Amino acid sequence: MLTKRIIPCLDIKDGRTVKGINFENIRDAGDPVELGALYASQGADELVFLDITATNERRKTLAELVTDIARHVNIPFTVGGGISSVEDVYVLLQSGADKISVNTSAFKDPALVDRLSREFGSQCIVLAIDTRFEDGDWYVYLNGGRVKTEVKAFDWAKEAVSRGAGEILLTSMNNDGTKKGFALDITGQMAQNLNVPVIASGGAGTMEHFTDVFENAQADAALAASIFHYKEIEIPALKTFLYNKGVNVRF
């Protein structure tokens, strides 16, 4: 049985780690290099670094910061934000990233997923989906949650996997920052019907929320930010809790 992964997320704006609620009311959460090193030392399974304004501001991910963070961690490291070409990915992998995450650029040009998976392998390509539940279903949002589409999240995930995406990073905008738990319905739909790992994101507030998303939704990994940044839950204690609940985690 594969172990369930715990993944802290570093949302970066202007070189700092930030966190908001429902993608709004952004506030500072610390230095990304220091946080990344801390989480690696505490037993995080992976890190995700998302330059949350790269697409909206039409600039590229901060490769120098990626290099600095990668120098301080010894665990797999996914980077996203403003990636739109094979060349962008080369730069980030050379800077120290292990995987890359694409979102808006892939939605606007689905063939980008084909190109990247052919060049670097599916295991390197994470498709990030920001989704909001409204009008009876979960819809894809672009540009850091600012632009709604009429495409359903599951349909887009299924297409992207068929094109070579090797993992889905699914963020519920409804749950993001609320600390009321993950979106179990859409997470479960994807985790149980797609043949790639699904990372649940948005809503972690208690240790029980992680148990729920692993056992009830069958997510492969759970991502969280503020509860780790503000030391509300520490990774060693979380893993011990999950282990005692029968969840297979790596120590």
Secondary structure, 3 states (H helix, E strand, C coil): CCCEEEEEEEEEECCEEEEEECCEEEEEEECHHHHHHHHHHHCCCCEEEEECCCCCCCCCCCHHHHHHHHHCCCCCEEEECCCCCHHHHHHHHHHCCCEEEECHHHHHCCHHHHHHHHHHCHHHEEEEEEEEEECCEEEEEECCCCEEEEEEHHHHHHHHHHHCCCEEEEEECCCCCCCCCCCHHHHHHHHHHCCCCEEEECCCCCHHHHHHHHHCCCCCEEEECHHHHCCCCCHHHHHHHHHHCCCCECC
